Amino acid sequence: MGADAVVVGSGPNGLMAAVMLARAGREVLLLEAAERFGGGLRSAELTLPGHVHDLGATVMAMALASPAFRELDLKGVEFAHPPVVAAHPLDGQPAVLVHRDVRRTAEGLGRDGAAWTATVGAAVRAGLPLVELLLKPLGPWPARPMTFARAARFGLGAALPATTFARGAFRTERARALIAGMSAHSMLDLRAPISAGYGLTLAVLAHLVGWPVVRGGSQVLADALVAELRSLGGEAVTGHRVRRLSELDAPIVVLDVTPRQLLAMADLPGGYRRRLERYRYGPGVFKLDWALDGPVPWRDPAVASAGTVHLGGTLEEIALSEAEASAGRVSPRPYVLLVQPYAADPTRGGHTLWAYCHVPHGSRADVTDLVEAQIERYAPGFRDRVLARHAMGPAELEAADPNLVGGDIGGGLASLAQFARRPVWSPAPWRTPLPGVFLCSSSTPPGPGVHGMGGWQAARLALRHR
Ligand SMILES: Cc1cc2nc3c(=O)[nH]c(=O)nc-3n(C[C@H](O)[C@H](O)[C@H](O)COP(=O)(O)OP(=O)(O)OC[C@H]3O[C@@H](n4cnc5c(N)ncnc54)[C@H](O)[C@@H]3O)c2cc1C
């Protein structure tokens, strides 16, 4: 298939790479295996007609903070913010709430309010340049010395295991639980280094840009990127799975795939191949989508205003749940990450809701009851509101998107080792040893999330390639 550049895969990273290459005047062909563009940005009527569910990402904090998306300035995409960014219900007391405002959030943390302001609040004061450093860990960086000083301070806490950070920085159960719920997005054992970093980054983003959703569903963002590509003369095709690189005929090939797929697609030089073979995937997720006949009946009504809800109780409980998933066991009381888009966006056809918990890599267990029991714990009567449900375990997720290997939605373990080696240790890990072939998926820096930065970096390198 001939073009100046072929992009394989239309997740946010593939789409970003395709648009950047087309904007630079390249003739781009985008090939997507699925019947719809978007990868982790797809939406579909998974339960009942008229009910729009996001298959993957809903919360667009990273897109909003991403230099790549800001540069694109896409038309027709509207971000909708929930009244409360996130909530963390606890047994027998009011839920912990995260507001856009640092001070309001700190007030809800009582004795730990000052500690929240001194840690998360201090990083928020460093502003978007700090986030830019996190999203462009290998540069080019903003030339501001203060940013580096603040980043270094942030980095000291971020490098710690979440359990160590939470116990060192905070004295109350509420603040410790809050940072545990944030850090558990990493899918790491919370005793692992840098797990605090993910929680702190998400907390900083909550204050800095919010955790909005795309009005109408995440598919709107994917479709806007495809429209932009086509307006620049690019061609985009669905239902075309690339099995071998030899099928493609272009001087530039950008792959929105993970190392395991690249290994199957090409004969790679021995050293690089062995390094990719050592790349590790993390736990999987078990995801449920529901159509409800009304909002979730939270015991604490304040939770109804939050876009994202972390369920699982205290730091100790959440740490135990995540340790179990990492050790290959199903936790009987899993940490559940729940998103209620209707808190921000009433246009998705009623009350659609999703939640997932982490399960062992490739697990075949059906944990619907465990997830719903955690919701019932904080919202008695929830099950009575369910009109229809749709479940996807690791196998179904991987069938829907081959990048979700064993149900790992992060494109590979987010450990310290793979922070530095994603997927290989290199100043330009998006480059492969095959001339003109680049990787751009979340298996490259800065890792998972809808930020498009893998695609942005791969396209930058590709444009310099002769
Ligand atoms: C359930 C779930 C919830 C999530 N929630 C959030 C969230 O709220 N916020 C957030 O920021 N992130 C979230 N994420 C993570 C986010 O979706 C991913 O990090 C992001 O989509 C990764 O983008 P990508 O472009 O690297 O890959 P993907 O989005 O996975 O896209 C890869 C694409 O490549 C295609 N492809 C793969 N191989 C081939 C081939 N051989 N030929 C042709 N096409 C191919 C796939 O079909 C897919 O469309 C979530 C993910 C999941 C699964």
The ligand as an SDF file (V2000), in Angstrom:
LIG
                    3D

 53 58  0  0  0  0  0  0  0  0999 V2000
  -11.6480    0.6620   29.9050 C   0  0  0  0  0  0  0  0  0  0  0  0
  -10.6260    1.7570   29.7160 C   0  0  0  0  0  0  0  0  0  0  0  0
  -10.7790    2.9680   30.3810 C   0  0  0  0  0  0  0  0  0  0  0  0
   -9.8320    3.9840   30.2120 C   0  0  0  0  0  0  0  0  0  0  0  0
  -10.0580    5.1940   30.8070 N   0  0  0  0  0  0  0  0  0  0  0  0
   -9.2310    6.2290   30.5160 C   0  0  0  0  0  0  0  0  0  0  0  0
   -9.5760    7.5430   30.9050 C   0  0  0  0  0  0  0  0  0  0  0  0
  -10.6450    7.7800   31.4610 O   0  0  0  0  0  0  0  0  0  0  0  0
   -8.7060    8.5510   30.6010 N   0  0  0  0  0  0  0  0  0  0  0  0
   -7.5450    8.3210   29.9040 C   0  0  0  0  0  0  0  0  0  0  0  0
   -6.7940    9.2830   29.6620 O   0  0  0  0  0  0  0  0  0  0  0  0
   -7.2230    7.0800   29.4930 N   0  0  0  0  0  0  0  0  0  0  0  0
   -8.0360    6.0420   29.7610 C   0  0  0  0  0  0  0  0  0  0  0  0
   -7.7650    4.8020   29.2730 N   0  0  0  0  0  0  0  0  0  0  0  0
   -6.4840    4.5730   28.5840 C   0  0  0  0  0  0  0  0  0  0  0  0
   -6.4970    5.1010   27.1620 C   0  0  0  0  0  0  0  0  0  0  0  0
   -7.6550    4.7000   26.4970 O   0  0  0  0  0  0  0  0  0  0  0  0
   -5.2600    4.5390   26.4480 C   0  0  0  0  0  0  0  0  0  0  0  0
   -4.0930    4.8390   27.1810 O   0  0  0  0  0  0  0  0  0  0  0  0
   -5.1390    5.1360   25.0520 C   0  0  0  0  0  0  0  0  0  0  0  0
   -6.2920    4.8740   24.2840 O   0  0  0  0  0  0  0  0  0  0  0  0
   -3.9170    4.5510   24.3530 C   0  0  0  0  0  0  0  0  0  0  0  0
   -3.8850    5.0690   23.0670 O   0  0  0  0  0  0  0  0  0  0  0  0
   -3.0860    4.3490   21.8870 P   0  0  0  0  0  0  0  0  0  0  0  0
   -3.2660    5.1910   20.6870 O   0  0  0  0  0  0  0  0  0  0  0  0
   -1.7000    4.0750   22.3490 O   0  0  0  0  0  0  0  0  0  0  0  0
   -3.7580    2.9090   21.6960 O   0  0  0  0  0  0  0  0  0  0  0  0
   -5.2960    2.4300   21.5610 P   0  0  0  0  0  0  0  0  0  0  0  0
   -6.2360    3.5120   21.9780 O   0  0  0  0  0  0  0  0  0  0  0  0
   -5.3340    1.1560   22.2810 O   0  0  0  0  0  0  0  0  0  0  0  0
   -5.4660    2.2130   20.0140 O   0  0  0  0  0  0  0  0  0  0  0  0
   -4.7690    1.2480   19.2850 C   0  0  0  0  0  0  0  0  0  0  0  0
   -5.5060    1.0650   17.9800 C   0  0  0  0  0  0  0  0  0  0  0  0
   -4.6860    0.3350   17.0710 O   0  0  0  0  0  0  0  0  0  0  0  0
   -5.4680   -0.6360   16.4120 C   0  0  0  0  0  0  0  0  0  0  0  0
   -4.5770   -1.7060   15.9840 N   0  0  0  0  0  0  0  0  0  0  0  0
   -3.7720   -2.4670   16.7680 C   0  0  0  0  0  0  0  0  0  0  0  0
   -3.1040   -3.3540   16.0200 N   0  0  0  0  0  0  0  0  0  0  0  0
   -3.4640   -3.1430   14.7350 C   0  0  0  0  0  0  0  0  0  0  0  0
   -3.0990   -3.7390   13.4830 C   0  0  0  0  0  0  0  0  0  0  0  0
   -2.2380   -4.7430   13.4420 N   0  0  0  0  0  0  0  0  0  0  0  0
   -3.6550   -3.2560   12.3480 N   0  0  0  0  0  0  0  0  0  0  0  0
   -4.5330   -2.2200   12.3750 C   0  0  0  0  0  0  0  0  0  0  0  0
   -4.9220   -1.6420   13.5420 N   0  0  0  0  0  0  0  0  0  0  0  0
   -4.3900   -2.0830   14.6960 C   0  0  0  0  0  0  0  0  0  0  0  0
   -6.4620   -1.0690   17.4700 C   0  0  0  0  0  0  0  0  0  0  0  0
   -7.5980   -1.6880   16.8890 O   0  0  0  0  0  0  0  0  0  0  0  0
   -6.7830    0.2670   18.1420 C   0  0  0  0  0  0  0  0  0  0  0  0
   -7.8370    0.9300   17.4720 O   0  0  0  0  0  0  0  0  0  0  0  0
   -8.7050    3.7750   29.3860 C   0  0  0  0  0  0  0  0  0  0  0  0
   -8.5700    2.5700   28.7030 C   0  0  0  0  0  0  0  0  0  0  0  0
   -9.5270    1.5850   28.8230 C   0  0  0  0  0  0  0  0  0  0  0  0
   -9.4150    0.3180   28.0200 C   0  0  0  0  0  0  0  0  0  0  0  0
  1  2  1  0
  2  3  1  0
  2 52  2  0
  3  4  2  0
  4  5  1  0
  4 50  1  0
  5  6  2  0
  6  7  1  0
  6 13  1  0
  7  8  2  0
  7  9  1  0
  9 10  1  0
 10 11  2  0
 10 12  1  0
 12 13  2  0
 13 14  1  0
 14 15  1  0
 14 50  1  0
 15 16  1  0
 16 17  1  0
 16 18  1  0
 18 19  1  0
 18 20  1  0
 20 21  1  0
 20 22  1  0
 22 23  1  0
 23 24  1  0
 24 25  2  0
 24 26  1  0
 24 27  1  0
 27 28  1  0
 28 29  2  0
 28 30  1  0
 28 31  1  0
 31 32  1  0
 32 33  1  0
 33 34  1  0
 33 48  1  0
 34 35  1  0
 35 36  1  0
 35 46  1  0
 36 37  1  0
 36 45  1  0
 37 38  2  0
 38 39  1  0
 39 40  1  0
 39 45  2  0
 40 41  1  0
 40 42  2  0
 42 43  1  0
 43 44  2  0
 44 45  1  0
 46 47  1  0
 46 48  1  0
 48 49  1  0
 50 51  2  0
 51 52  1  0
 52 53  1  0
M  END
$$$$
